[in-house]
């Protein structure tokens, strides 16, 4: 058993869980454990944000679900609303390769040879169904834009409807323009976003975009039944994605991410129905004039938050290839 966690997202892991796992024979490591408060390090926001599991080389899980006890998290209403998919068949090969490659990178960084493992076999397990799917990763060397480009390509090709659900939504100009252009050509665009305040700065920064989104004819829903953690999308009747990547600068420009893209009408329809049910039962649609209704000082606060996040990413996040 091998476990790799992020040094920020699982910052208590080394003290609380790692000793017991190591004692049980689990190979457990931490990706970038050097988290120093109030220290300006240009690579500190380059985190491991993937949520992947591979069992016996036969089954994989890809999505946005953290291994976390929501029932034991203070001040939160469980459970988080999230998605993951079970994968079998040929797609296991690139998933295993990505896992192995990252494991080797961390081993090299730690000069640890005890946890070396053989490279996964290249044997194609053969088809397990009729769906067409691809496994996409984001890193800081060869695959910087793979996930974002897949989104933009699908949005540009959309003819009927686009439905996004994203916990942390702070897209750049290209992504916003793609959604606005889709709405202009008659595509129904709807976005399900976080309705509960988890990280206040990011929450306000996202709300700074509401005026432009609503003004472009894009419907905006806020999920309030519990914390939204999903990172999924359905476009038209055949394209869908599930994964770890948010539509924000941390995911699209900095972190290591992993998504599945599926081109299948049954899969897309099932995900769309699930999202619509969540929107009916746990979300509220924002009125078109909701941004204009806010007092001027509330709008100013949200725009200040938006610009602060962009500056933070630019100053702290960029630089380095690791």
C-alpha positions as CSV (number, residue, x, y, z in Angstrom):
1,X,0.0,0.0,0.0
2,X,1.3,3.4,-1.0
3,X,-0.1,6.7,0.1
4,X,1.0,10.2,-1.1
5,X,-0.6,13.3,0.4
6,X,-0.1,17.0,-0.1
7,X,1.9,18.9,2.6
8,X,-0.7,21.7,2.8
9,X,-4.0,19.9,2.3
10,X,-2.9,17.2,4.8
11,X,-0.6,19.3,6.9
12,X,-1.4,17.4,10.1
13,X,-0.8,14.0,8.4
14,X,2.8,13.6,9.5
15,X,1.9,14.0,13.2
16,X,-1.5,12.4,13.4
17,X,-1.6,9.5,10.8
18,X,1.7,8.8,9.2
19,X,3.4,7.1,12.2
20,X,0.6,4.5,12.5
21,X,0.5,3.9,8.7
22,X,4.3,3.4,8.6
23,X,4.1,1.0,11.6
24,X,1.5,-1.0,9.7
25,X,3.8,-1.4,6.7
26,X,2.2,1.4,4.5
27,X,4.6,3.4,2.3
28,X,3.5,6.9,3.1
29,X,5.0,10.2,1.9
30,X,4.2,13.9,1.9
31,X,4.4,16.0,-1.2
32,X,6.0,19.4,-0.4
33,X,5.8,19.2,3.4
34,X,7.8,22.4,3.8
35,X,4.9,24.8,4.7
36,X,6.3,27.8,6.4
37,X,3.9,30.5,7.6
38,X,4.6,34.1,6.5
39,X,7.4,33.1,4.2
40,X,7.4,34.3,0.6
41,X,8.3,31.2,-1.5
42,X,7.4,31.4,-5.2
43,X,6.5,27.7,-5.4
44,X,4.5,27.3,-2.2
45,X,1.2,27.3,-4.0
46,X,2.2,24.5,-6.4
47,X,0.3,21.8,-4.5
48,X,-0.8,18.2,-5.2
49,X,-4.5,18.5,-5.7
50,X,-5.2,15.3,-7.5
51,X,-7.6,12.8,-5.9
52,X,-6.6,9.4,-7.4
53,X,-6.7,5.8,-6.2
54,X,-5.6,2.6,-8.1
55,X,-6.4,-0.8,-6.7
56,X,-4.5,-3.9,-8.0
57,X,-4.1,-2.3,-11.4
58,X,-7.7,-3.2,-12.2
59,X,-9.8,-0.4,-10.8
60,X,-9.2,3.3,-10.4
61,X,-11.1,6.2,-8.9
62,X,-10.8,9.7,-10.2
63,X,-12.6,12.8,-8.9
64,X,-12.7,15.6,-6.4
65,X,-13.4,13.6,-3.2
66,X,-10.9,14.1,-0.4
67,X,-10.3,11.3,2.1
68,X,-11.7,13.3,5.0
69,X,-14.1,12.8,7.8
70,X,-16.8,15.3,7.1
71,X,-18.7,14.2,10.1
72,X,-15.8,15.2,12.3
73,X,-15.0,18.6,10.7
74,X,-15.9,21.6,13.0
75,X,-18.4,24.2,11.8
76,X,-19.4,22.3,8.6
77,X,-22.6,20.7,7.6
78,X,-21.9,17.3,6.1
79,X,-21.5,15.8,3.7
80,X,-19.7,17.8,1.1
81,X,-21.3,17.6,-2.4
82,X,-18.8,16.0,-4.6
83,X,-18.2,13.5,-7.4
84,X,-15.8,10.7,-8.4
85,X,-15.9,8.1,-11.1
86,X,-14.8,4.4,-11.1
87,X,-12.6,3.5,-14.0
88,X,-11.8,0.1,-15.6
89,X,-10.3,-0.8,-18.9
90,X,-7.6,0.8,-21.1
91,X,-7.7,4.2,-19.2
92,X,-6.0,2.4,-16.3
93,X,-2.7,2.5,-18.1
94,X,-2.2,6.4,-18.2
95,X,-3.7,6.7,-14.7
96,X,-1.1,4.2,-13.3
97,X,1.7,5.8,-15.2
98,X,0.8,9.2,-13.8
99,X,0.7,7.8,-10.3
100,X,4.0,6.1,-10.7
101,X,5.7,9.1,-12.3
102,X,4.7,11.4,-9.4
103,X,5.7,8.8,-6.8
104,X,9.2,8.6,-8.4
105,X,9.5,12.4,-8.4
106,X,8.8,12.6,-4.7
107,X,11.2,9.7,-4.0
108,X,13.9,11.5,-5.9
109,X,13.3,14.8,-4.1
110,X,13.5,13.0,-0.7
111,X,16.5,10.8,-1.8
112,X,14.4,7.8,-0.7
113,X,15.3,4.5,-2.4
114,X,13.5,2.3,0.1
115,X,10.1,2.9,-1.5
116,X,11.2,2.3,-5.1
117,X,8.7,0.2,-7.0
118,X,8.6,-1.4,-10.5
119,X,7.1,0.6,-13.3
120,X,3.5,-0.5,-14.0
121,X,3.2,-3.0,-16.8
122,X,2.2,-1.6,-20.2
123,X,-0.3,-4.4,-20.8
124,X,-3.6,-3.0,-22.2
125,X,-6.4,-4.4,-20.0
126,X,-8.8,-4.3,-22.9
127,X,-12.2,-2.5,-23.2
128,X,-14.7,-2.7,-20.3
129,X,-17.6,-0.8,-22.0
130,X,-18.5,1.4,-24.9
131,X,-17.7,4.8,-23.5
132,X,-14.9,7.0,-25.0
133,X,-12.9,8.6,-22.3
134,X,-9.5,10.4,-21.7
135,X,-7.4,10.9,-18.6
136,X,-6.0,14.4,-18.4
137,X,-3.5,15.8,-15.9
138,X,-2.1,19.2,-15.2
139,X,1.5,19.8,-14.1
140,X,4.0,22.5,-14.5
141,X,6.1,21.1,-17.4
142,X,4.4,19.2,-20.2
143,X,0.7,19.5,-19.4
144,X,0.2,23.0,-18.1
145,X,-3.0,23.7,-20.1
146,X,-4.4,20.2,-20.9
147,X,-7.4,20.4,-18.7
148,X,-8.3,24.1,-19.4
149,X,-7.9,23.5,-23.2
150,X,-10.3,20.5,-23.0
151,X,-12.8,22.8,-21.3
152,X,-12.3,25.6,-23.9
153,X,-12.6,23.2,-26.8
154,X,-15.8,21.7,-25.6
155,X,-17.3,25.1,-24.7
156,X,-16.4,26.5,-28.2
157,X,-18.1,23.5,-29.8
158,X,-21.3,23.7,-27.6
159,X,-24.6,24.2,-29.5
160,X,-27.3,23.7,-26.9
161,X,-26.3,23.8,-23.2
162,X,-23.4,24.1,-20.8
163,X,-23.7,23.2,-17.1
164,X,-20.7,23.7,-14.8
165,X,-20.5,22.9,-11.1
166,X,-17.3,24.2,-9.4
167,X,-16.5,24.8,-5.8
168,X,-13.9,27.5,-6.5
169,X,-14.6,29.5,-9.6
170,X,-12.3,32.3,-10.6
171,X,-11.7,31.9,-14.4
172,X,-9.3,34.0,-16.4
173,X,-10.4,36.2,-19.3
174,X,-10.2,33.4,-21.9
175,X,-12.5,31.2,-20.0
176,X,-14.9,33.9,-19.2
177,X,-15.0,35.1,-22.8
178,X,-15.6,31.5,-24.0
179,X,-18.7,31.2,-21.7
180,X,-19.9,34.7,-22.7
181,X,-19.5,33.9,-26.4
182,X,-21.4,30.6,-26.0
183,X,-24.3,32.5,-24.3
184,X,-24.3,35.1,-27.2
185,X,-24.8,32.4,-29.8
186,X,-27.8,31.0,-27.9
187,X,-26.2,28.3,-25.8
188,X,-27.9,27.9,-22.4
189,X,-25.1,28.4,-19.8
190,X,-25.6,27.6,-16.1
191,X,-23.1,27.6,-13.3
192,X,-23.5,26.0,-9.9
193,X,-21.2,27.6,-7.4
194,X,-20.4,27.6,-3.7
195,X,-23.1,29.2,-1.6
196,X,-21.6,28.7,1.8
197,X,-18.6,30.8,2.9
198,X,-15.6,28.4,3.3
199,X,-12.7,30.7,2.3
200,X,-14.0,34.3,2.5
201,X,-11.4,35.9,0.3
202,X,-12.1,33.4,-2.6
203,X,-15.8,33.6,-2.0
204,X,-15.9,37.3,-2.4
205,X,-13.5,37.2,-5.4
206,X,-15.9,34.8,-7.2
207,X,-18.9,37.1,-6.4
208,X,-17.0,39.9,-8.1
209,X,-17.7,38.2,-11.4
210,X,-21.4,37.8,-10.9
211,X,-22.4,41.1,-12.6
212,X,-20.6,40.2,-15.8
213,X,-21.8,36.6,-15.9
214,X,-25.4,37.5,-15.2
215,X,-25.2,40.4,-17.7
216,X,-24.1,38.0,-20.4
217,X,-27.2,35.8,-19.9
218,X,-25.4,33.1,-17.8
219,X,-27.5,31.6,-15.1
220,X,-25.8,31.5,-11.7
221,X,-26.8,29.1,-8.9
222,X,-25.4,29.0,-5.4
223,X,-25.4,25.6,-3.6
224,X,-26.2,26.1,0.1
225,X,-27.4,22.7,1.4
226,X,-23.8,21.9,2.4
227,X,-20.4,22.7,1.1
228,X,-20.0,22.3,-2.6
229,X,-16.7,20.5,-3.5
230,X,-17.6,19.2,-7.0
231,X,-15.5,20.0,-10.1
232,X,-17.7,18.7,-13.0
233,X,-19.3,19.8,-16.2
234,X,-21.7,18.6,-18.8
235,X,-21.8,20.1,-22.3
236,X,-24.6,19.3,-24.8
237,X,-25.7,15.7,-24.7
238,X,-22.3,13.9,-25.0
239,X,-19.4,15.6,-23.2
240,X,-18.7,15.5,-19.5
241,X,-15.8,15.9,-17.1
242,X,-15.2,14.8,-13.5
243,X,-12.0,15.5,-11.6
244,X,-10.0,17.6,-9.1
245,X,-9.5,20.8,-11.1
246,X,-11.4,23.9,-10.1
247,X,-11.8,26.7,-12.6
248,X,-9.5,29.1,-10.7
249,X,-5.8,30.1,-11.0
250,X,-4.7,27.7,-8.3
251,X,-5.9,24.7,-10.3
252,X,-5.4,26.0,-13.8
253,X,-2.0,27.6,-13.3
254,X,-0.3,26.1,-10.2
255,X,-1.5,22.7,-8.8
256,X,-1.1,19.1,-10.0
257,X,-4.6,18.1,-11.1
258,X,-6.3,15.1,-12.7
259,X,-9.7,14.9,-14.6
260,X,-11.6,12.3,-16.6
261,X,-13.3,13.5,-19.8
262,X,-16.1,11.3,-21.1
263,X,-17.8,11.4,-24.4
264,X,-20.9,9.4,-23.9
265,X,-24.6,10.4,-23.9
266,X,-25.7,8.1,-21.1
267,X,-22.9,9.3,-18.8
268,X,-23.5,13.0,-19.6
269,X,-27.2,12.6,-19.1
270,X,-26.8,10.9,-15.8
271,X,-24.4,13.6,-14.5
272,X,-26.8,16.3,-15.8
273,X,-29.7,14.8,-14.0
274,X,-27.7,14.5,-10.8
275,X,-26.7,18.2,-11.0
276,X,-30.3,19.3,-11.7
277,X,-31.5,17.4,-8.7
278,X,-28.9,19.1,-6.5
279,X,-29.9,22.5,-7.9
280,X,-33.6,21.9,-7.2
281,X,-33.0,20.6,-3.7
282,X,-30.1,22.6,-2.4
283,X,-29.4,25.6,-4.6
284,X,-30.8,29.1,-5.2
285,X,-30.7,30.9,-8.5
286,X,-29.5,34.5,-8.3
287,X,-31.7,37.2,-9.8
288,X,-30.2,38.9,-12.9
289,X,-30.0,42.2,-11.0
290,X,-28.5,40.7,-7.8
291,X,-25.1,42.4,-8.4
292,X,-26.7,45.8,-8.9
293,X,-28.7,45.4,-5.7
294,X,-25.5,45.2,-3.6
295,X,-24.4,48.4,-1.8
296,X,-21.5,50.1,-3.4
297,X,-19.2,49.2,-0.5
298,X,-20.1,45.5,-0.9
299,X,-19.2,45.6,-4.6
300,X,-16.0,47.4,-3.8
301,X,-15.1,44.7,-1.2
302,X,-15.7,41.9,-3.7
303,X,-13.6,43.6,-6.5
304,X,-10.8,44.2,-4.0
305,X,-10.9,40.5,-3.0
306,X,-10.8,39.5,-6.7
307,X,-7.7,41.7,-7.4
308,X,-6.0,40.6,-4.2
309,X,-6.3,36.9,-5.2
310,X,-4.9,37.6,-8.7
311,X,-2.0,39.6,-7.2
312,X,-1.4,36.8,-4.7
313,X,-1.2,34.2,-7.4
314,X,1.1,36.3,-9.5
315,X,3.5,37.2,-6.7
316,X,3.6,34.0,-4.7
317,X,2.6,31.3,-7.1
318,X,4.5,31.7,-10.3
319,X,8.1,30.7,-10.9
320,X,9.8,27.3,-10.9
321,X,8.9,24.1,-12.8
322,X,8.4,21.7,-10.0
